Amino acid sequence: MDSLSYKTIFANKETVQKNWILVDCENEVLGRLASKIAMVLRGKHKPSYTPHVDCGDNVIVVNADKIRLTGRKWDEKVYTRHTGHPGGQRFATPKMLKEKSSSLIIESAVRGMLPKNRLGRELFRSLHVYNGAEHPHTAQQPTVIK
């Protein structure tokens, strides 16, 4: 047999079709929801998934302030960041982040599940998180996912 009878088809920036998906996170567990969102952002739910291309969908997350954490994570989980200056290590709990904005909790969970490179930063731009039930993306007619 001289040649293959099939060809592997790779998606590229021009052939990818990006849809809009709406996710309601009321009474959802943070980690389980974040892993599903990361999978959709990456495009792994599509048969045309290509690892080096942004072939994922745009994701709208509503009701971020009604997210659930199991156990005593509201008080014991610690988010660590650094200001870049000497002695600039800062710590925060999910309860402290919720006082600022609940969307920060979901964004940090999803960002941690995306690749740590140029593609991951580009994928993260497709995530839109809102604390309440309202969002400004009704013109895109998002499909609702349970």
N, C-alpha and C positions, 0 to 999 in steps of 0.2 A: 504494500500500500504506500503510494508515494506522498499523499497529502491527507490531511485531516478532513473529515467529513463535516466538521462544524467549526465555527469561529467563536472565540470568546469576545463578548461585546463589553466594552468598558464605557462607562458614562463619562461625559466631560461637562464643562461649564455650560455649553450651549444646549446639550441634549437633556439636561436634568430638569424635571418638572417639580417645582417646590409648591406644596399645598400649605394651607393654614389650618392648624389644629387647635381646638380649645380644650383645656383641661381644667376641671373644677377640683380643687384640692380640699374641699370640705370633708373633715373627718378622715383624711388620708394620712398614712404613716409617711414621714419625711423621706427616709431612705428608699423605700419601695417605689414611691412616686418619682423621686429624682432619678432612679435608674431607668425607669420607663421613659421619662422625658429625655434623658441623655441618649437613649437608643433611637428615639424618633428624630432628635436633632442631628444625630450622626447619619441616619438614613439606613440603619441596619434592618428596618422592618420592610424595606423594599427589595424586590428581586434584582433590581439594577444597582445594588450597593457596590460602590467602588471605594476602596480605602483611602485613596489620596485625593478625592474630590468631595466638595460640599454637596452631597446629594440628599441631605435631610430636609425636613419640613420646618416651617416657621411654627413655633409653639407659643400659644397665649395661655398663661396660667392665671386663673382668677381665684379669689377667696384665699389668698396666701396667709391671711391672719387667722384662718381656721385650721391650720396644719396641726398634726398630732405628732408628738414624740413619745416613745415608750419609755417605761421605767422612770428614773429620776434625771433624765437627760436635760430637762429645762434648767436644772441647777448645777449639774455635775459636768456636763459636756463643756469643753473649753475651745474657743476659736483663738488661735495665736496669729498675730501679725507683727510686722516690724516696720517702724517708721523710716529706717535707713540711717538714723543717727545713733551714736553710741548710747547704750542704755535705753534704746527705743522699743523694746519688746512690750507689746500691749496684749492683754487678755480680755476676752468677753465671753459671756455665757449666752445661750439662745434667748434667755429671758431679757438680757440687756439689749440684744439685737432686735427683739420684738418691740421694745419700747421705741427704738428709732424707726424701723420699718421691717415688717414681717417678710418682705420680699428678699431681704438680704440673706435670710436663712436658706431659702430655696435656691437662690442664685449661687451661694457658696457650695451647696451640696451638689448641684448640677455641674458647676465649673470643675469640681474635683473629679468628676466622672468623665470629663472630656479629655482629649489628648492635650498634652502640655507642649504645644508647638503653634506655628502659624495657623494651621487648619483648625485647631481647637479654639483659638481666639476668634476666628471667623465664624465658626459654628455658634459660639456663645452670643453673637450679635443677633441670631435668629430667635432668641428667647426673650419673651416679654412677660414680666410678672407684675400683677396688680393685687393690692391688698383687698379690695372690695370685689363685688360682683360685676361692676361696670368696667368696660374696656373700650378704647377708641377704634377698634379694628373691625367694626361690624360691616364695613364696606367690602372687606375681603371674604365675607361669608365663610367663616371657619366651620369645620366639621367637629362635632363634639365627640370626645372619646371618654369612655368610663374609666 
